[in-house]
Amino acid sequence: MRKMFEKYYHPDFRNDKAEGKMKIMGFIASPHKEGNTAWIVNKILEGAKEQGAETQAWCFSDLDIKPCRGCLGCHKGDGGCIINDDMQKIYDAFEHADAIVFGSPIYMGQMSAQAKIFTDRLFAQISPRFSPHFKKRAVKKTLILTFNQGNPDTSMFQQYIDYTKHIFAMLEFDVKVVPVVAGTRNGPAHERKDLDTALRTVGSSLVSELQNNSWNSKE
């Protein structure tokens, strides 16, 4: 199979050159670097970039990210997570992003193990209102949550998808849309011509909304 991505682009969102642009971070929570999840996330980012945003994509399979230890060390001071791994890079990118595109395949009726590890590790940086560690600065990070599944029935896992959207909202994310790509067992997502435009539109619409909200807040 041909290479769909030569490399993942990790610009520094703090760079002065990125000032004035919306910054959109993509995270590919799949064991496959060039699979359906990667293609979907990158298409959404492509649409965001076409709208003038600065984008970056991170793939779990390229990173050394360990599971959360549940030690609460991240909330016993201002040092953040005590695990010294590649999640430290993600924390920095996450902090400076205006929005997140988070993609996962559906395995065994739910998000991948990689997605769950990533979500658990966010505890060091965000704390919802129901937590004694609630942080106002972490409120309402904009999120596009996207799933893909082998089963062609788009309603097969809808209950779980709705539940996951609700959980991310409880975790202080502003979940905009949840695109679900079904039927990937019948062929890879990149071979479906209808998805290319649809996913890029998701990304461009995200940036347009963020820009409008930013302009309105300055008026």
C-alpha positions in Angstrom: 0.0 0.0 0.0 1.3 3.4 -0.9 2.4 5.8 1.8 -0.3 8.3 2.5 1.7 10.4 4.9 5.4 11.1 4.5 5.7 12.5 8.0 3.6 14.1 10.8 4.0 17.8 11.1 4.6 19.2 14.5 5.0 23.0 14.3 5.6 25.0 17.5 2.2 26.6 18.2 4.1 29.2 20.3 6.1 30.3 17.2 5.6 34.0 16.3 4.9 33.0 12.7 1.7 31.2 13.9 0.4 34.3 15.7 -3.0 35.4 14.5 -3.9 32.0 13.1 -6.2 29.4 14.6 -4.2 26.5 15.9 -5.7 23.0 15.4 -4.1 19.9 16.8 -4.9 16.4 15.6 -4.4 13.3 17.6 -4.5 9.9 15.9 -5.3 7.3 18.6 -4.7 4.2 16.5 -2.0 1.6 16.4 -1.8 2.1 12.6 0.2 5.1 11.5 -1.3 5.1 8.0 -4.7 3.6 8.5 -8.2 4.9 8.4 -8.0 7.0 11.5 -4.9 8.8 10.3 -6.5 9.6 6.9 -9.7 10.9 8.5 -8.0 13.1 11.0 -5.6 14.5 8.4 -8.4 15.3 6.0 -10.1 17.3 8.7 -6.9 19.1 9.4 -6.4 19.7 5.7 -9.7 21.5 5.5 -8.7 23.6 8.6 -5.4 24.5 6.9 -7.2 25.5 3.7 -9.2 28.0 5.9 -5.9 29.5 7.1 -5.3 27.6 10.3 -2.0 26.3 11.6 -2.3 22.5 12.0 -0.3 19.7 13.5 -0.9 16.0 13.7 0.4 13.5 16.4 0.1 9.7 16.0 0.1 7.5 19.0 2.2 4.8 17.2 5.0 7.3 16.9 5.0 8.2 20.6 6.0 6.7 23.9 2.9 7.3 26.0 2.4 5.3 29.1 -0.9 4.7 30.9 -1.9 7.0 33.8 -0.6 5.7 37.2 -3.4 7.2 39.2 -0.9 8.6 41.6 -2.3 12.1 41.7 1.2 13.5 41.5 0.1 15.9 38.8 -2.2 17.7 41.3 0.2 17.7 44.3 2.0 20.8 43.0 2.5 22.8 39.9 4.8 20.4 38.2 2.2 18.6 36.1 2.4 14.9 35.2 5.4 13.1 36.8 5.6 10.5 34.0 8.6 11.5 31.8 7.4 10.4 28.3 6.2 11.8 25.0 2.9 13.0 26.6 4.9 16.0 27.8 5.0 17.2 24.2 1.3 16.7 23.8 0.6 18.7 26.9 2.4 21.7 25.5 0.7 21.4 22.1 -2.7 20.9 23.8 -2.1 24.0 25.9 -1.6 26.3 22.9 -4.2 24.7 20.6 -7.5 26.4 19.8 -9.2 23.1 19.0 -8.5 19.4 19.0 -9.4 16.8 16.4 -9.3 13.5 18.2 -9.7 10.3 16.1 -10.1 6.7 17.2 -11.2 3.4 15.6 -13.9 1.5 17.3 -12.5 -1.7 18.7 -14.7 -4.1 20.7 -17.6 -1.6 20.7 -15.6 1.3 22.1 -12.6 3.6 21.6 -9.2 2.1 21.1 -6.8 1.4 24.0 -4.6 4.2 22.7 -7.5 6.6 22.8 -8.3 5.7 26.4 -4.6 6.1 27.5 -4.5 9.5 25.9 -7.8 10.5 27.6 -6.7 9.3 31.0 -3.4 11.2 30.8 -5.3 14.5 30.1 -6.2 14.4 33.8 -2.9 16.1 34.5 -3.9 19.1 32.4 -7.7 19.4 32.7 -10.0 18.9 35.6 -13.8 19.1 35.2 -16.2 20.9 37.5 -17.1 17.7 39.4 -13.4 17.3 40.4 -11.8 18.8 43.5 -8.9 19.7 41.2 -11.1 21.9 38.9 -9.1 24.4 36.9 -10.9 27.3 35.2 -8.2 27.7 32.7 -9.0 24.3 31.2 -12.7 25.0 30.6 -14.2 24.4 27.2 -11.4 23.3 24.8 -13.1 22.9 21.4 -13.1 19.3 20.2 -14.0 17.4 17.1 -14.4 13.7 18.1 -14.3 11.3 15.2 -14.7 7.5 15.0 -14.4 4.9 12.3 -15.7 1.4 12.3 -15.6 -1.7 10.2 -19.3 -2.4 10.5 -21.3 -0.7 7.8 -24.3 0.0 10.1 -23.8 3.6 11.3 -26.2 3.1 14.2 -24.4 0.0 15.5 -22.4 1.8 18.2 -24.4 5.0 18.4 -25.2 4.5 22.0 -21.5 4.3 22.9 -20.7 7.3 20.6 -23.4 9.4 22.3 -22.1 8.3 25.7 -18.5 9.3 24.8 -19.6 12.7 23.5 -21.4 13.2 26.8 -18.3 12.2 28.8 -16.1 14.7 26.9 -18.6 17.4 27.5 -18.5 16.6 31.2 -14.7 16.8 31.0 -15.1 20.5 29.9 -14.7 20.0 26.2 -16.9 21.9 23.7 -17.7 19.0 21.4 -18.7 20.5 18.0 -19.4 17.4 15.8 -18.7 13.7 15.9 -18.1 12.4 12.4 -18.4 8.6 12.2 -17.1 6.7 9.2 -18.6 3.3 8.9 -18.0 0.3 6.7 -14.2 0.3 6.6 -14.1 -3.5 6.5 -15.4 -3.2 2.9 -12.5 -0.9 1.8 -10.3 1.8 3.2 -11.7 5.2 3.9 -9.3 7.0 1.4 -10.9 5.1 -1.5 -14.3 6.7 -0.8 -14.6 9.9 -2.9 -17.5 11.2 -0.9 -15.5 11.4 2.3 -12.7 13.7 1.0 -14.9 16.7 0.6 -17.1 16.0 3.6 -14.1 15.7 6.0 -12.4 18.8 4.7 -15.6 20.7 5.1 -15.7 19.6 8.8 -12.2 21.2 9.2 -12.9 24.4 7.3 -16.3 24.9 9.2 -14.5 24.5 12.5 -12.0 27.2 11.7 -14.8 29.5 10.4 -16.7 29.1 13.7 -13.6 29.7 15.8 -12.8 32.8 13.9 -16.3 34.2 14.2 -16.3 33.5 17.9 -12.9 35.3 18.2 -14.1 38.3 16.3 -17.3 38.5 18.3 -15.4 38.4 21.5 -13.4 41.5 20.5 -16.4 43.6 19.5 
